Amino acid sequence: MNRKTLIANIKEKKSFLCVGLDTDLEKVPPKFLEADDPIFEFNKMVIDLTKDHAVAYKPNTAFYEAYGASGWNSLEKTIDYIGNDHFIIADAKRGDIGNTSGRYARAFFHTLQADSVTVAPYMGIDSVSPFLAFENKWVILLALTSNSGSQDFQLLKDEDGLLFEQVIKKSQEWGSIDNLMYVVGATHPEQLKHIRSLIPDHFLLVPGVGAQGGTIQEVADAAFTKDCGLLVNSTRGIIYAGGNGEGYQERIKNAAAELHNQMKTYFT
Amino acid sequence: MNRKTLIANIKEKKSFLCVGLDTDLEKVPPKFLEADDPIFEFNKMVIDLTKDHAVAYKPNTAFYEAYGASGWNSLEKTIDYIGNDHFIIADAKRGDIGNTSGRYARAFFHTLQADSVTVAPYMGIDSVSPFLAFENKWVILLALTSNSGSQDFQLLKDEDGLLFEQVIKKSQEWGSIDNLMYVVGATHPEQLKHIRSLIPDHFLLVPGVGAQGGTIQEVADAAFTKDCGLLVNSTRGIIYAGGNGEGYQERIKNAAAELHNQMKTYFT
């Protein structure tokens, strides 16, 4: 999906909601465990319930790899089922030497048909560039992540600035607003505003709303632009909002609708 | 595999050779393409030809993911076939928020039964710790990688030193010589010696010998210890040494034997 279509989808729906599909069979309602492919069946339900509220889906590969080849099969089916009307993020946090990153790009862009993949910047240019060579596909580069460990290295400072600032600056030479986004955690609202000033036109993927403590309002106030420029992700706050008891479908839908309603107020 | 067994295997074989299994179907002899599972059949041949020379195998997950669920199936079969007599490195360069890294640990240590997994440090402590919670399993943390992009961020310097030095220092608080190794590229022999002085007892996984330009002698002269302390990886220089013509099996075996012979001279 290209930038123009992504922005059009966002404006039409008045939503910048991304739903994380980190499906854990220890947390889904027990009836799904009876299915041939419980992960896919649960995802299918979540997608059906949230598709009018979300513009993007973000399966995290760890939750599929935990089940080996069968988990990868569920991931393939999930991405097929999402289809072309939503932006698909393979949250994989990959990155390797050039030759090898090229194979990952093939895995996520050709074999899986995702629109984008999250990439870790530690290994530098040749670990990122192979992903940028695919037309209408995106790299979402880790800048300032939402977790507590983000303090360990991402805030190291040399004469040219903090490490995450240098990741943002240096990577501007590798990609453009048409194929490069950044991950910035909602748990750092003050830094979100600063990062928006560094990159006024790039999309930001913002995890950390809900279970991790950030809010839509903090994120949008800090970084919403005329093109929106945001994809805000919620995972546990939506897909496990239902619990196991009767009416879980309604609670999942309501959780997505509630975030959508908050988002609508930013579109005039 | 624990440290004691790893060292015993190394000393018995007089080898610290790790063979990379980055199997690319565009590069294997055409007869393998006729097999039901070409990747596994090629790996099986490489393992049979090199097992007396190598102490470790390192499949890189990118080469399997490029083929989707079927590639993961080949990876599972390959790891089963290697068995318990060799140290198995899942070269995956993973790392995510704690909850998610825990799922990756399950994928590589339970579902795949690898001994170790390579981990990217960018996301800090909670992205690494979940892997360290498994007994007799190892994290191999990226420190100074072999690729050209290693210059982009790994050499950034603040008052506490270069980024890769800080990754090494900080991670000492998270793991020990019994569950934590580091990736240091053979393309940086001067830094290898320096890193060995920082961590005299940790194992180092050293890629970059052969196709990438490093040599066994440079690496061993810089960082060989009384416990060896090294796993030196060669991939393309071994698994594609055979080419497609007659006698390729002998050429693969000879390529591994040649590195093994160089390594033997370091054991008295």
Boltz contact constraints between the chains, C-beta under 6 A:
constraints:
  - contact:
      token1: [A, 60]
      token2: [B, 100]
      max_distance: 6.0
  - contact:
      token1: [A, 62]
      token2: [B, 96]
      max_distance: 6.0
  - contact:
      token1: [A, 62]
      token2: [B, 100]
      max_distance: 6.0
  - contact:
      token1: [A, 62]
      token2: [B, 103]
      max_distance: 6.0
  - contact:
      token1: [A, 62]
      token2: [B, 104]
      max_distance: 6.0
  - contact:
      token1: [A, 63]
      token2: [B, 103]
      max_distance: 6.0
  - contact:
      token1: [A, 65]
      token2: [B, 107]
      max_distance: 6.0
  - contact:
      token1: [A, 66]
      token2: [B, 103]
      max_distance: 6.0
  - contact:
      token1: [A, 66]
      token2: [B, 106]
      max_distance: 6.0
  - contact:
      token1: [A, 66]
      token2: [B, 107]
      max_distance: 6.0
  - contact:
      token1: [A, 68]
      token2: [B, 76]
      max_distance: 6.0
  - contact:
      token1: [A, 68]
      token2: [B, 111]
      max_distance: 6.0
  - contact:
      token1: [A, 69]
      token2: [B, 69]
      max_distance: 6.0
  - contact:
      token1: [A, 69]
      token2: [B, 72]
      max_distance: 6.0
  - contact:
      token1: [A, 69]
      token2: [B, 73]
      max_distance: 6.0
  - contact:
      token1: [A, 72]
      token2: [B, 69]
      max_distance: 6.0
  - contact:
      token1: [A, 72]
      token2: [B, 72]
      max_distance: 6.0
  - contact:
      token1: [A, 73]
      token2: [B, 69]
      max_distance: 6.0
  - contact:
      token1: [A, 76]
      token2: [B, 68]
      max_distance: 6.0
  - contact:
      token1: [A, 93]
      token2: [B, 96]
      max_distance: 6.0
  - contact:
      token1: [A, 96]
      token2: [B, 62]
      max_distance: 6.0
  - contact:
      token1: [A, 96]
      token2: [B, 93]
      max_distance: 6.0
  - contact:
      token1: [A, 97]
      token2: [B, 147]
      max_distance: 6.0
  - contact:
      token1: [A, 100]
      token2: [B, 60]
      max_distance: 6.0
  - contact:
      token1: [A, 100]
      token2: [B, 62]
      max_distance: 6.0
  - contact:
      token1: [A, 103]
      token2: [B, 62]
      max_distance: 6.0
  - contact:
      token1: [A, 103]
      token2: [B, 63]
      max_distance: 6.0
  - contact:
      token1: [A, 103]
      token2: [B, 66]
      max_distance: 6.0
  - contact:
      token1: [A, 104]
      token2: [B, 62]
      max_distance: 6.0
  - contact:
      token1: [A, 106]
      token2: [B, 66]
      max_distance: 6.0
  - contact:
      token1: [A, 107]
      token2: [B, 65]
      max_distance: 6.0
  - contact:
      token1: [A, 107]
      token2: [B, 66]
      max_distance: 6.0
  - contact:
      token1: [A, 111]
      token2: [B, 68]
      max_distance: 6.0
  - contact:
      token1: [A, 120]
      token2: [B, 120]
      max_distance: 6.0
  - contact:
      token1: [A, 120]
      token2: [B, 122]
      max_distance: 6.0
  - contact:
      token1: [A, 122]
      token2: [B, 120]
      max_distance: 6.0
  - contact:
      token1: [A, 122]
      token2: [B, 122]
      max_distance: 6.0
  - contact:
      token1: [A, 122]
      token2: [B, 142]
      max_distance: 6.0
  - contact:
      token1: [A, 123]
      token2: [B, 145]
      max_distance: 6.0
  - contact:
      token1: [A, 123]
      token2: [B, 149]
      max_distance: 6.0
  - contact:
      token1: [A, 124]
      token2: [B, 149]
      max_distance: 6.0
  - contact:
      token1: [A, 124]
      token2: [B, 152]
      max_distance: 6.0
  - contact:
      token1: [A, 124]
      token2: [B, 153]
      max_distance: 6.0
  - contact:
      token1: [A, 125]
      token2: [B, 149]
      max_distance: 6.0
  - contact:
      token1: [A, 125]
      token2: [B, 152]
      max_distance: 6.0
  - contact:
      token1: [A, 126]
      token2: [B, 147]
      max_distance: 6.0
  - contact:
      token1: [A, 126]
      token2: [B, 148]
      max_distance: 6.0
  - contact:
      token1: [A, 126]
      token2: [B, 149]
      max_distance: 6.0
  - contact:
      token1: [A, 127]
      token2: [B, 149]
      max_distance: 6.0
  - contact:
      token1: [A, 142]
      token2: [B, 122]
      max_distance: 6.0
  - contact:
      token1: [A, 145]
      token2: [B, 123]
      max_distance: 6.0
  - contact:
      token1: [A, 147]
      token2: [B, 97]
      max_distance: 6.0
  - contact:
      token1: [A, 147]
      token2: [B, 126]
      max_distance: 6.0
  - contact:
      token1: [A, 148]
      token2: [B, 126]
      max_distance: 6.0
  - contact:
      token1: [A, 149]
      token2: [B, 123]
      max_distance: 6.0
  - contact:
      token1: [A, 149]
      token2: [B, 124]
      max_distance: 6.0
  - contact:
      token1: [A, 149]
      token2: [B, 125]
      max_distance: 6.0
  - contact:
      token1: [A, 149]
      token2: [B, 126]
      max_distance: 6.0
  - contact:
      token1: [A, 149]
      token2: [B, 127]
      max_distance: 6.0
  - contact:
      token1: [A, 152]
      token2: [B, 124]
      max_distance: 6.0
  - contact:
      token1: [A, 152]
      token2: [B, 125]
      max_distance: 6.0
  - contact:
      token1: [A, 152]
      token2: [B, 170]
      max_distance: 6.0
  - contact:
      token1: [A, 153]
      token2: [B, 124]
      max_distance: 6.0
  - contact:
      token1: [A, 156]
      token2: [B, 158]
      max_distance: 6.0
  - contact:
      token1: [A, 157]
      token2: [B, 158]
      max_distance: 6.0
  - contact:
      token1: [A, 158]
      token2: [B, 156]
      max_distance: 6.0
  - contact:
      token1: [A, 158]
      token2: [B, 157]
      max_distance: 6.0
  - contact:
      token1: [A, 158]
      token2: [B, 158]
      max_distance: 6.0
  - contact:
      token1: [A, 170]
      token2: [B, 152]
      max_distance: 6.0
